[in-house]
Amino acid sequence: MIARSRQTLVNGLLVASVFATTFFYRFNTLGGALGGFTNDEFGYLARGRQIQSGELPFRDFNDPGWILTDTLSGAAQWLGGYNLRSEALLTIGMLSLGAAITFVLARRAAGSTLAALLALVVHIALDARHYNYPKIALYAAGLALAWAYVDWPRRGRLAALAPEAVTRSFPLQQADVGLTGAALLVSGPRARAGLAIAESLFARRPHGLPLEWVARDFLATLYPRPWDDLIVSQAAAQRVDPLLFTAIVREESRFDPDATSPAAAQGLTQLVLPTARRLARSAGLPEVGLAELRLPALSVTLGAAYLAELGQRFQGEPTAIAAAYNAGEDQTALWMRTCLSSDPEELLAKIGFGETRSYVTRVLEARNAYRLLAAAP
């Protein structure tokens, strides 16, 4: 995640540099006294002025580009005054925006920064006339949006399909194809179904294979983070371990906000109504009902608050916290009193409920997997 954020920052700085470089070049090639302009710019200024006074000078025009150009000129004058300088900054800014988008599209298409820079040089060398800036900027933005739309179905639309449809299209008999289907599901609202597919594939691994040896893409599908922003923000607010919290949500609900247990626990964090109401009162929130517990924001908020309570009682020890989340605080305290040391392994061995022992083992394994994924470059 850190590596992805760093790459996003680098890409953003690169695009900003392209915009700034193009802007500098265009501004310095306007000519003396803005001599690169034509009479059209004076027309834009005049009609922009009319728009500011409430008139609609383009009502009889049949070219939609004039409407955009005149409206933008009016906005530029409102910001920078009635002068050619505001028109120059608007024009050059839009041409530079078109160049930056062209760079992004070329880099993505070619997979090469060098090829994108060559495309940018060609774009600038064409020296488009200044009054064409709406067409250039709109065409570039339109291409970018079209590309985003073409990309979106690969994940968004397929992930919204019923799990049965994904299973038919990505059969488990072909492990790599089945993993693709699982990855599509865990990235959307069907995370529970995606996890079931991923775990079915993972069960075929050699017994005892360490998580460190599992391919990162497979591990990320097996341990996804579909509600990451919400979970991380509430974990930070309550000062609890976000990886442990994510692992507990994964084990409790499989990231399904509509999950319901036989004990009537609800939502992502699987809280029962009495516990949820107590936590809501402590947080100064309105009275909650069963339906509200299925709201992801509320469920995660209350779950983080409960995890913080458990952390305070059990000194932040993950094994004890996970055990208490599953079997209750008093039962966990009883098991801890039978321990002769503070070793988490001893506590795990002293847990008297087989279901809770398995639950804690899975939570700790998930926490370790999330730690491995967070540390991966």
Number of C-alpha atoms within 10 A of each C-alpha: 11 11 12 10 10 11 12 12 11 12 13 12 12 16 17 14 13 21 21 16 15 23 20 14 13 22 17 11 11 15 11 8 9 14 9 14 18 12 8 11 19 14 13 21 23 16 23 27 22 17 19 15 10 8 12 15 17 17 8 7 10 9 9 9 15 17 18 14 23 24 22 20 28 26 19 22 21 14 10 15 14 17 12 18 15 19 25 21 16 21 27 20 21 22 28 25 25 25 27 25 22 24 26 21 19 20 19 13 11 11 11 11 15 12 16 21 17 14 18 22 14 12 16 16 9 8 10 12 12 21 18 14 22 19 16 20 20 15 15 21 17 13 14 16 12 12 12 11 11 10 11 12 12 11 16 15 11 18 24 17 15 12 21 10 14 21 17 11 14 18 17 19 9 10 16 14 15 23 25 20 28 31 24 25 29 28 19 19 19 21 26 21 21 30 22 16 24 27 16 16 20 16 9 9 10 8 7 6 9 8 14 12 8 14 9 15 13 18 19 18 24 24 22 23 21 18 19 13 10 14 24 21 15 21 24 12 13 18 15 22 19 20 23 24 25 27 25 29 23 25 18 24 21 23 26 24 21 15 19 18 13 6 9 13 22 27 29 29 32 29 26 17 17 12 13 26 20 16 20 18 12 11 12 9 13 9 11 17 12 16 10 16 27 23 15 20 17 20 22 29 21 25 28 27 23 21 24 21 18 23 20 13 15 18 11 16 15 20 21 25 26 28 27 22 22 19 17 13 18 10 15 23 15 12 18 20 11 12 15 9 11 10 11 15 10 15 22 20 11 17 22 13 12 9 12 18 21 13 20 25 16 17 26 18 15 22 23 17 22 22 13 16 18 13 11 11 9
